[in-house]
Structures are given as structure tokens and as C-alpha cells.
Amino acid sequence: QVQLVESGGGLVQPGGSLTLSCAAFGFSISSADMAWYRQTPGKERDLVALSGAGGLTDYVDSVKGRFTVSRDNAKNTMYLQMNSLEFEDTAVYYCMKWNTRYWGQGTQVTVSS
């Protein structure tokens, strides 16, 4: 059974950092394309970062240079390192197995002073 579990969200001041984790169960991320999305109330879920099984990554322009997606295949876990956080980064962050219906439950990130 495929399951994705996010963790690492929290409250952080502007300019601060957080690292989100996405632990995968029921499949191996080493052979899967993965993605991070985020969603704010009343808005659609937006793509933040892609992590290809072959190592390629891509980011939405608003987070380029600040966010880094990585994975530890031994731990079957994907990460999202978020630096220089801004108020606009406040959202629920979700990981998903790319191009499938499998999503995690989300983790809240709040950037506030």
C-alpha cells in the first residue's frame, strides 16, 4: 500500500529555514519521480519542486535559489530544504508521487514575525 507521510512543518520567522521530510511506504522512491506542492486556503494546490528519479530537479520561479529538493534513497525519504523563508511561503506543503493519485496528508508551514 502506497503511503506518503510529511513532517517538519512549523512556525518560523521571515528569513528563517525549515526542512520538510516526505517518507514513502509501499514503493521505492529511487525509481519514482516525486514532487512537492503547496496550498493556501481558497486556492489551488501549486507545484513547488520536482525531483526526478534520475536526479533532475526543477523549481517554481518564486522559490528558486531558496528551496532545495533532495532525497535519501536508503531512507526512502524526500526532503525540501527551505531557506530565506518569506510570508508568502506560508502554506500546507504536500508531497506526491508524480503523475499518480498518491499524496501525503500535508504539513503546515507558517512564516510569521
C-alpha atoms as an extended CHARMM CRD file, in Angstrom:
* protein
*
       113  EXT
         1         1  GLN       CA              0.0000000000        0.0000000000        0.0000000000  PROA      1               0.0000000000
         2         2  VAL       CA              1.4300000000        3.3260000000       -1.0780000000  PROA      2               0.0000000000
         3         3  GLN       CA              1.6480000000        5.9300000000        1.6520000000  PROA      3               0.0000000000
         4         4  LEU       CA              3.4140000000        9.2820000000        1.9240000000  PROA      4               0.0000000000
         5         5  VAL       CA              3.9800000000       10.9660000000        5.2720000000  PROA      5               0.0000000000
         6         6  GLU       CA              5.1960000000       14.5650000000        5.5070000000  PROA      6               0.0000000000
         7         7  SER       CA              6.7840000000       16.0920000000        8.5800000000  PROA      7               0.0000000000
         8         8  GLY       CA              8.9090000000       19.0560000000        9.5880000000  PROA      8               0.0000000000
         9         9  GLY       CA              6.4760000000       21.9190000000        9.2450000000  PROA      9               0.0000000000
        10        10  GLY       CA              6.1320000000       24.6090000000       11.8630000000  PROA      10              0.0000000000
        11        11  LEU       CA              6.2860000000       28.2820000000       12.7000000000  PROA      11              0.0000000000
        12        12  VAL       CA              9.3250000000       30.2220000000       11.5490000000  PROA      12              0.0000000000
        13        13  GLN       CA             10.2590000000       33.8900000000       11.3080000000  PROA      13              0.0000000000
        14        14  PRO       CA             10.8820000000       35.5640000000        7.9440000000  PROA      14              0.0000000000
        15        15  GLY       CA             14.3730000000       34.7760000000        6.7760000000  PROA      15              0.0000000000
        16        16  GLY       CA             14.4220000000       31.5120000000        8.6710000000  PROA      16              0.0000000000
        17        17  SER       CA             14.7700000000       27.9390000000        7.4860000000  PROA      17              0.0000000000
        18        18  LEU       CA             12.8660000000       24.6770000000        7.6850000000  PROA      18              0.0000000000
        19        19  THR       CA             13.4070000000       21.2230000000        6.2580000000  PROA      19              0.0000000000
        20        20  LEU       CA             10.3890000000       19.1600000000        5.3120000000  PROA      20              0.0000000000
        21        21  SER       CA             10.5260000000       15.3780000000        5.0160000000  PROA      21              0.0000000000
        22        22  CYS       CA              8.3860000000       13.0330000000        2.9620000000  PROA      22              0.0000000000
        23        23  ALA       CA              8.7100000000        9.3960000000        3.9780000000  PROA      23              0.0000000000
        24        24  ALA       CA              7.4590000000        6.9380000000        1.3760000000  PROA      24              0.0000000000
        25        25  PHE       CA              5.9980000000        3.4980000000        2.0400000000  PROA      25              0.0000000000
        26        26  GLY       CA              4.8990000000        0.7910000000       -0.3600000000  PROA      26              0.0000000000
        27        27  PHE       CA              7.2320000000        1.7510000000       -3.1860000000  PROA      27              0.0000000000
        28        28  SER       CA             10.8210000000        2.7910000000       -3.7270000000  PROA      28              0.0000000000
        29        29  ILE       CA             11.4220000000        6.4700000000       -4.3990000000  PROA      29              0.0000000000
        30        30  SER       CA             14.6600000000        5.5630000000       -6.1880000000  PROA      30              0.0000000000
        31        31  SER       CA             12.5880000000        4.6630000000       -9.2330000000  PROA      31              0.0000000000
        32        32  ALA       CA              9.9060000000        7.3070000000       -8.8540000000  PROA      32              0.0000000000
        33        33  ASP       CA              9.5440000000       10.9200000000       -9.8410000000  PROA      33              0.0000000000
        34        34  MET       CA              8.3720000000       12.9260000000       -6.8570000000  PROA      34              0.0000000000
        35        35  ALA       CA              7.0830000000       16.4240000000       -6.2410000000  PROA      35              0.0000000000
        36        36  TRP       CA              6.3570000000       18.9950000000       -3.5720000000  PROA      36              0.0000000000
        37        37  TYR       CA              3.2180000000       21.1190000000       -3.7620000000  PROA      37              0.0000000000
        38        38  ARG       CA              1.7610000000       23.7660000000       -1.5000000000  PROA      38              0.0000000000
        39        39  GLN       CA             -1.7070000000       25.1400000000       -0.9020000000  PROA      39              0.0000000000
        40        40  THR       CA             -3.1750000000       28.1480000000        0.8650000000  PROA      40              0.0000000000
        41        41  PRO       CA             -6.8380000000       28.4650000000        1.8990000000  PROA      41              0.0000000000
        42        42  GLY       CA             -9.1690000000       29.0680000000       -1.0160000000  PROA      42              0.0000000000
        43        43  LYS       CA             -6.5130000000       28.4710000000       -3.6320000000  PROA      43              0.0000000000
        44        44  GLU       CA             -5.4460000000       25.5680000000       -5.7840000000  PROA      44              0.0000000000
        45        45  ARG       CA             -2.5640000000       23.3370000000       -4.8840000000  PROA      45              0.0000000000
        46        46  ASP       CA              0.5410000000       24.6560000000       -6.6640000000  PROA      46              0.0000000000
        47        47  LEU       CA              3.6690000000       22.8220000000       -7.7390000000  PROA      47              0.0000000000
        48        48  VAL       CA              6.7910000000       23.9140000000       -5.8550000000  PROA      48              0.0000000000
        49        49  ALA       CA              9.5190000000       21.4740000000       -6.8240000000  PROA      49              0.0000000000
        50        50  LEU       CA             10.1070000000       18.3490000000       -8.8650000000  PROA      50              0.0000000000
        51        51  SER       CA             12.5860000000       15.6000000000       -8.1030000000  PROA      51              0.0000000000
        52        52  GLY       CA             13.1900000000       13.1320000000      -10.8860000000  PROA      52              0.0000000000
        53        53  ALA       CA             14.2670000000        9.5680000000      -10.2910000000  PROA      53              0.0000000000
        54        54  GLY       CA             17.2730000000       10.2710000000      -12.4790000000  PROA      54              0.0000000000
        55        55  GLY       CA             18.3760000000       13.1810000000      -10.3310000000  PROA      55              0.0000000000
        56        56  LEU       CA             16.9350000000       16.1130000000      -12.2220000000  PROA      56              0.0000000000
        57        57  THR       CA             15.2290000000       18.8140000000      -10.1880000000  PROA      57              0.0000000000
        58        58  ASP       CA             13.1350000000       21.8200000000      -11.0650000000  PROA      58              0.0000000000
        59        59  TYR       CA             11.5180000000       24.6160000000       -9.0980000000  PROA      59              0.0000000000
        60        60  VAL       CA              8.8530000000       27.2160000000       -9.4630000000  PROA      60              0.0000000000
        61        61  ASP       CA             10.4470000000       30.6200000000      -10.0410000000  PROA      61              0.0000000000
        62        62  SER       CA              9.3320000000       32.0210000000       -6.6790000000  PROA      62              0.0000000000
        63        63  VAL       CA             11.4550000000       29.5140000000       -4.7340000000  PROA      63              0.0000000000
        64        64  LYS       CA             14.4850000000       29.1590000000       -6.9960000000  PROA      64              0.0000000000
        65        65  GLY       CA             17.6690000000       29.8240000000       -5.0780000000  PROA      65              0.0000000000
        66        66  ARG       CA             15.8900000000       29.4080000000       -1.7410000000  PROA      66              0.0000000000
        67        67  PHE       CA             14.4730000000       25.8710000000       -1.7660000000  PROA      67              0.0000000000
        68        68  THR       CA             16.3310000000       22.6460000000       -2.4680000000  PROA      68              0.0000000000
        69        69  VAL       CA             14.7450000000       19.2580000000       -3.0170000000  PROA      69              0.0000000000
        70        70  SER       CA             16.7570000000       16.1550000000       -2.2690000000  PROA      70              0.0000000000
        71        71  ARG       CA             16.2290000000       12.5200000000       -1.4890000000  PROA      71              0.0000000000
        72        72  ASP       CA             17.8090000000        9.7810000000        0.5990000000  PROA      72              0.0000000000
        73        73  ASN       CA             17.0250000000        6.5570000000       -1.2130000000  PROA      73              0.0000000000
        74        74  ALA       CA             18.3450000000        4.4480000000        1.6620000000  PROA      74              0.0000000000
        75        75  LYS       CA             15.7470000000        6.0410000000        3.9380000000  PROA      75              0.0000000000
        76        76  ASN       CA             13.1530000000        6.1490000000        1.1500000000  PROA      76              0.0000000000
        77        77  THR       CA             12.6100000000        9.7970000000        2.0070000000  PROA      77              0.0000000000
        78        78  MET       CA             12.4680000000       13.0430000000        0.0470000000  PROA      78              0.0000000000
        79        79  TYR       CA             13.3130000000       16.4000000000        1.5900000000  PROA      79              0.0000000000
        80        80  LEU       CA             12.6120000000       20.0510000000        0.9300000000  PROA      80              0.0000000000
        81        81  GLN       CA             15.1670000000       22.4210000000        2.4250000000  PROA      81              0.0000000000
        82        82  MET       CA             13.6090000000       25.8800000000        2.6240000000  PROA      82              0.0000000000
        83        83  ASN       CA             15.8270000000       28.8860000000        3.3080000000  PROA      83              0.0000000000
        84        84  SER       CA             15.1630000000       32.6210000000        3.3990000000  PROA      84              0.0000000000
        85        85  LEU       CA             11.5090000000       31.9600000000        4.0720000000  PROA      85              0.0000000000
        86        86  GLU       CA              9.0300000000       34.6880000000        3.2380000000  PROA      86              0.0000000000
        87        87  PHE       CA              5.4980000000       35.4170000000        4.4290000000  PROA      87              0.0000000000
        88        88  GLU       CA              4.2550000000       34.2180000000        1.0300000000  PROA      88              0.0000000000
        89        89  ASP       CA              5.6830000000       30.7550000000        1.6820000000  PROA      89              0.0000000000
        90        90  THR       CA              3.0370000000       30.1560000000        4.3350000000  PROA      90              0.0000000000
        91        91  ALA       CA              1.0050000000       27.1480000000        3.1700000000  PROA      91              0.0000000000
        92        92  VAL       CA              0.2880000000       23.4990000000        3.7020000000  PROA      92              0.0000000000
        93        93  TYR       CA              3.0130000000       21.5500000000        1.9210000000  PROA      93              0.0000000000
        94        94  TYR       CA              2.2940000000       18.2080000000        0.3130000000  PROA      94              0.0000000000
        95        95  CYS       CA              4.4610000000       15.6060000000       -1.3250000000  PROA      95              0.0000000000
        96        96  MET       CA              3.2050000000       13.3570000000       -4.0480000000  PROA      96              0.0000000000
        97        97  LYS       CA              4.3100000000       10.5350000000       -6.2500000000  PROA      97              0.0000000000
        98        98  TRP       CA              4.4340000000       12.3380000000       -9.5760000000  PROA      98              0.0000000000
        99        99  ASN       CA              1.6490000000       11.6730000000      -12.0310000000  PROA      99              0.0000000000
       100       100  THR       CA             -0.2600000000        9.4380000000       -9.6210000000  PROA      100             0.0000000000
       101       101  ARG       CA             -3.0940000000        9.8990000000       -7.1380000000  PROA      101             0.0000000000
       102       102  TYR       CA             -0.8240000000        9.4000000000       -4.1550000000  PROA      102             0.0000000000
       103       103  TRP       CA             -0.4730000000       12.3880000000       -1.8380000000  PROA      103             0.0000000000
       104       104  GLY       CA              0.6830000000       12.8510000000        1.7050000000  PROA      104             0.0000000000
       105       105  GLN       CA             -1.5120000000       14.3990000000        4.3740000000  PROA      105             0.0000000000
       106       106  GLY       CA              0.3480000000       17.7110000000        4.3160000000  PROA      106             0.0000000000
       107       107  THR       CA              2.3830000000       19.6750000000        6.8200000000  PROA      107             0.0000000000
       108       108  GLN       CA              1.7200000000       23.2950000000        7.7650000000  PROA      108             0.0000000000
       109       109  VAL       CA              4.4360000000       25.8990000000        7.2860000000  PROA      109             0.0000000000
       110       110  THR       CA              3.7460000000       29.3050000000        8.7860000000  PROA      110             0.0000000000
       111       111  VAL       CA              6.1090000000       32.2240000000        8.2630000000  PROA      111             0.0000000000
       112       112  SER       CA              5.3260000000       34.9520000000       10.7520000000  PROA      112             0.0000000000
       113       113  SER       CA              7.0770000000       37.5210000000       12.8920000000  PROA      113             0.0000000000
